[in-house]
Amino acid sequence: MAGSDDTSIQPLDDATTGVHLLIAAAYDLAAAQARRMGTHVTDMRALSLLQIQGPLQATELARRLAISANAATALVDRLATSGHVDRVPHPTDRRRVVVRLRPGARDLARQSWLPSILDVDAISRSLEPAEHEAVTRFLERVTHSMNAHAQSD
C-alpha cells in the first residue's frame, strides 16, 4: 500500500484532471445558480436531488446531503415555505412523509439550468459518432465509480 509520501502517486491522466475540473465547475455553477435564485447551495442540491430521484424522505435527503436530521428539517421547512416542495404521504407507508418537488419549482429549476444544459448538449451533438460513443462510455464508467464510492459509507 502506498504511504503518505506524495512521490508514490503517479501524475494524474489528463482525462482525470478534466473530470476534477468539471466537478469544480459544476460546484461553481451550482453556487451561482443558488445566488441567482436567492437560496442556499444545499437547498439547490436538495432541489436537484428531488428533480433527479423523485420524492424522498427527509432522512434520505439528510443522508444524501451529508447534513443532520435537524438541518434537513430546517431545509425542507425553507423549501416548503418558499413554495418549492410539498410534504406528502409516502406512497406505500401512510405513517411516513416524503418531500416532493412542486411543478412550479421543477419549471423554475429547468429555466435556471437550461442555458448551461443547452450548451453542453450542443457540445455533445458536435462530436463525431465515435467520439460521442467514447465520451458517453467514459462518463458512464466515471459516474458508476463515483456513485460506488459515494455509497461505500
Secondary structure, DSSP 8 states (H G I E B T S, - for coil): ---S-GGGS----HHHHHHHHHHHHHHHHHHHHHHHHTS-HHHHHHHHHHHHH-SB-HHHHHHHHT--HHHHHHHHHHHHHTTSEEEEE-SS-TTSEEEEE-HHHHHHHHHHHHHHHHHHHHHHHHS-HHHHHHHHHHHHHHHHHHHHHHT--
